[in-house]
Amino acid sequence: MIARRLIITGLVQGVGFRRWLMRESHGLGVAGWVRNRPDGAVEALLTGPEAAVEALEQLCHEGPHWAEVTGVVAERAQPGTPSGFGWLPLG
């Protein structure tokens, strides 16, 4: 199990990015959370098997077809024991 914290920038709010990420995470078996940030970015914590987390991280470079991702910054995080994928309030 690994965990990654992602900051996704570009046109990523108001385009369904969080809902898309939740859907993709379920398909890959990745747990965690996603939220909009006040600076216009989207932040996510991904936890799961290494291959699944890496695959979801790569998908975030494109996002849903309405998004225009300009950058993804990823850093290691402490794996927790989340039991699903949640949507957090603005953070």
C-alpha positions as YAML, in Angstrom:
chain: A
units: angstrom
residues:
- id: 1
  name: MET
  ca: [0.00, 0.00, 0.00]
- id: 2
  name: ILE
  ca: [1.20, 3.49, -0.84]
- id: 3
  name: ALA
  ca: [-0.27, 6.96, -0.53]
- id: 4
  name: ARG
  ca: [0.22, 10.08, -2.61]
- id: 5
  name: ARG
  ca: [-1.01, 13.62, -2.13]
- id: 6
  name: LEU
  ca: [-1.69, 15.39, -5.43]
- id: 7
  name: ILE
  ca: [-2.17, 19.04, -6.26]
- id: 8
  name: ILE
  ca: [-3.74, 19.37, -9.71]
- id: 9
  name: THR
  ca: [-3.69, 22.81, -11.35]
- id: 10
  name: GLY
  ca: [-5.26, 24.38, -14.40]
- id: 11
  name: LEU
  ca: [-8.94, 24.58, -15.27]
- id: 12
  name: VAL
  ca: [-9.91, 21.87, -12.77]
- id: 13
  name: GLN
  ca: [-12.75, 23.42, -10.76]
- id: 14
  name: GLY
  ca: [-16.28, 23.61, -12.12]
- id: 15
  name: VAL
  ca: [-15.60, 20.92, -14.72]
- id: 16
  name: GLY
  ca: [-16.54, 17.76, -12.80]
- id: 17
  name: PHE
  ca: [-12.97, 16.88, -11.82]
- id: 18
  name: ARG
  ca: [-13.83, 15.70, -8.29]
- id: 19
  name: ARG
  ca: [-16.72, 13.52, -9.44]
- id: 20
  name: TRP
  ca: [-14.57, 12.11, -12.25]
- id: 21
  name: LEU
  ca: [-11.73, 11.33, -9.82]
- id: 22
  name: MET
  ca: [-14.11, 9.56, -7.45]
- id: 23
  name: ARG
  ca: [-15.45, 7.42, -10.31]
- id: 24
  name: GLU
  ca: [-11.94, 6.55, -11.56]
- id: 25
  name: SER
  ca: [-10.78, 5.70, -8.01]
- id: 26
  name: HIS
  ca: [-13.62, 3.21, -7.54]
- id: 27
  name: GLY
  ca: [-12.71, 1.45, -10.77]
- id: 28
  name: LEU
  ca: [-9.08, 1.10, -9.69]
- id: 29
  name: GLY
  ca: [-9.74, 0.23, -6.05]
- id: 30
  name: VAL
  ca: [-8.06, 3.38, -4.72]
- id: 31
  name: ALA
  ca: [-9.26, 4.99, -1.48]
- id: 32
  name: GLY
  ca: [-8.79, 8.56, -0.27]
- id: 33
  name: TRP
  ca: [-10.39, 11.96, -0.72]
- id: 34
  name: VAL
  ca: [-10.59, 14.93, -3.09]
- id: 35
  name: ARG
  ca: [-11.40, 18.61, -2.56]
- id: 36
  name: ASN
  ca: [-11.25, 22.00, -4.23]
- id: 37
  name: ARG
  ca: [-8.69, 24.46, -2.90]
- id: 38
  name: PRO
  ca: [-9.22, 28.21, -2.54]
- id: 39
  name: ASP
  ca: [-6.39, 28.83, -5.03]
- id: 40
  name: GLY
  ca: [-8.33, 27.11, -7.84]
- id: 41
  name: ALA
  ca: [-6.46, 23.81, -7.69]
- id: 42
  name: VAL
  ca: [-7.83, 20.38, -6.76]
- id: 43
  name: GLU
  ca: [-6.14, 18.41, -3.98]
- id: 44
  name: ALA
  ca: [-6.41, 14.65, -3.56]
- id: 45
  name: LEU
  ca: [-5.06, 11.93, -1.31]
- id: 46
  name: LEU
  ca: [-4.80, 8.53, -3.00]
- id: 47
  name: THR
  ca: [-4.19, 5.32, -1.02]
- id: 48
  name: GLY
  ca: [-4.01, 1.80, -2.36]
- id: 49
  name: PRO
  ca: [-1.87, -0.72, -4.21]
- id: 50
  name: GLU
  ca: [1.14, 0.94, -5.86]
- id: 51
  name: ALA
  ca: [0.13, 0.14, -9.44]
- id: 52
  name: ALA
  ca: [-3.41, 1.45, -8.92]
- id: 53
  name: VAL
  ca: [-2.29, 4.69, -7.26]
- id: 54
  name: GLU
  ca: [0.28, 5.31, -10.00]
- id: 55
  name: ALA
  ca: [-2.33, 4.63, -12.70]
- id: 56
  name: LEU
  ca: [-4.77, 7.08, -11.13]
- id: 57
  name: GLU
  ca: [-2.02, 9.68, -10.72]
- id: 58
  name: GLN
  ca: [-1.27, 9.38, -14.44]
- id: 59
  name: LEU
  ca: [-4.96, 9.78, -15.31]
- id: 60
  name: CYS
  ca: [-4.97, 13.04, -13.33]
- id: 61
  name: HIS
  ca: [-2.57, 14.56, -15.86]
- id: 62
  name: GLU
  ca: [-5.49, 14.53, -18.32]
- id: 63
  name: GLY
  ca: [-8.58, 14.62, -16.10]
- id: 64
  name: PRO
  ca: [-12.09, 14.63, -17.54]
- id: 65
  name: HIS
  ca: [-12.47, 15.99, -21.06]
- id: 66
  name: TRP
  ca: [-13.78, 19.37, -19.77]
- id: 67
  name: ALA
  ca: [-10.64, 19.97, -17.68]
- id: 68
  name: GLU
  ca: [-7.42, 21.62, -18.82]
- id: 69
  name: VAL
  ca: [-4.74, 20.26, -16.52]
- id: 70
  name: THR
  ca: [-1.56, 22.33, -16.52]
- id: 71
  name: GLY
  ca: [0.27, 20.51, -13.73]
- id: 72
  name: VAL
  ca: [0.22, 17.70, -11.20]
- id: 73
  name: VAL
  ca: [2.48, 17.86, -8.17]
- id: 74
  name: ALA
  ca: [2.71, 14.57, -6.30]
- id: 75
  name: GLU
  ca: [4.32, 13.84, -2.96]
- id: 76
  name: ARG
  ca: [4.47, 10.80, -0.76]
- id: 77
  name: ALA
  ca: [1.99, 10.62, 2.06]
- id: 78
  name: GLN
  ca: [1.42, 8.28, 4.97]
- id: 79
  name: PRO
  ca: [-0.89, 5.44, 3.99]
- id: 80
  name: GLY
  ca: [-3.95, 5.44, 6.19]
- id: 81
  name: THR
  ca: [-6.85, 3.07, 6.28]
- id: 82
  name: PRO
  ca: [-9.59, 4.88, 4.36]
- id: 83
  name: SER
  ca: [-12.48, 2.65, 3.40]
- id: 84
  name: GLY
  ca: [-13.58, 4.44, 0.24]
- id: 85
  name: PHE
  ca: [-13.19, 7.66, -1.63]
- id: 86
  name: GLY
  ca: [-14.70, 10.83, -0.19]
- id: 87
  name: TRP
  ca: [-15.35, 14.40, -1.13]
- id: 88
  name: LEU
  ca: [-14.07, 16.96, 1.38]
- id: 89
  name: PRO
  ca: [-15.25, 20.54, 1.73]
- id: 90
  name: LEU
  ca: [-13.20, 23.40, 0.35]
- id: 91
  name: GLY
  ca: [-9.84, 23.32, 2.04]
...
